[in-house]
Amino acid sequence: MTRPELSELEYLREIERLARAVTGAASAEGWLSYEPEAEDATRLQRAVNALAREIRHYHFPGDGCLSEEADRPEVKLAGAAILRPGAMPEGMGEGYEEACSRLGVEARPEGWALWNTWGDGDIRVTMVVSAVDTTEGLLANWSRGRELHPVMPVPSQIALIHHGWAAHMVFSPFGVRKLGLGGRP
């Protein structure tokens, strides 16, 4: 099978994706460590641990890495979209104010994020949230192929929840897999 010719940026993203797969497998086996090396660590374990310490992590509010977020459950998203004045998702045939009216929320200068997920029984729902910065962080990570789930927004960040998916979205790596879309987002 012929491999496609990758640009420099695509090559670096592929190396990062593979490095995450290696460190993820080590973590799943229970031996990945960010601490000083154990005396009985093999050369491979030392190399993988060093790799894990060097991989870039793109942190953002709501990524679950802060201690104050530790008690909030993760939300597994099919995808997300950001609605802003003058910057609507491609394919939406309405303006920002119209979309806000349709969703039942007041237009805000900072915009809204739409989190498409599943409720009980796999019912499709859209959470309209004020966590635009969290959503920007998610989209940046997903564009690098990194599967990441945000923590549940605090109640004051959730404007409302709609039945069904309310807008065009960028699919998460998890959503691509769960929906059987194949490939990578």
Secondary structure, DSSP 4 states (H G I P E B T S, - for coil): -PPPPPPHHHHHHHHHHHHHHHHHHHHHHT---SSSPPTT--HHHHHHHHHHHHS-----TTSS-SGGGTTSPB---SEEEEEBTTBPPTT--S-HHHHHHHHT----TT-EEEEEEE-GGG-EEEEEES-HHHHHHHHHHHTTT----PBPPPGGGEEEEEES--S--EEPHHHHHHTT--S--
